[in-house]
Amino acid sequence: MIIKDAFRSTDLRQIGKTPRFFDTTNPIVMQREQLKIWSGFKASAYQSKMGCVLAIDNIFKFMSTKTCLDRINEIRQKCHSAH
């Protein structure tokens, strides 16, 4: 709970139920590949033999800027051009 509260106090946004927080306001945009990349963090805490451990990992979420309809139309065009 403490980790989630700390991340929530920043501008990072939680995606899903696990504590994974992403910066949705500053994506890396790859126009040619039609992708947006959000950087973020994943946190976990657990008990080990040496005591309490807090692990924070840097993670990325790749978001396509194409819609499903765009992809269907591309596949349709490829099929028609192959004939």
Sequence and secondary structure as in RCSB ss.txt:
>XXXX:A:sequence
MIIKDAFRSTDLRQIGKTPRFFDTTNPIVMQREQLKIWSGFKASAYQSKMGCVLAIDNIFKFMSTKTCLDRINEI
RQKCHSAH
>XXXX:A:secstr
 HHHHHHHTTT EE SSSSEEE TTS EEETTTTEEEEEEEEEEEEEETTEEEEEEEEEEEEEE S HHHHHHHH
HHHHHHH 
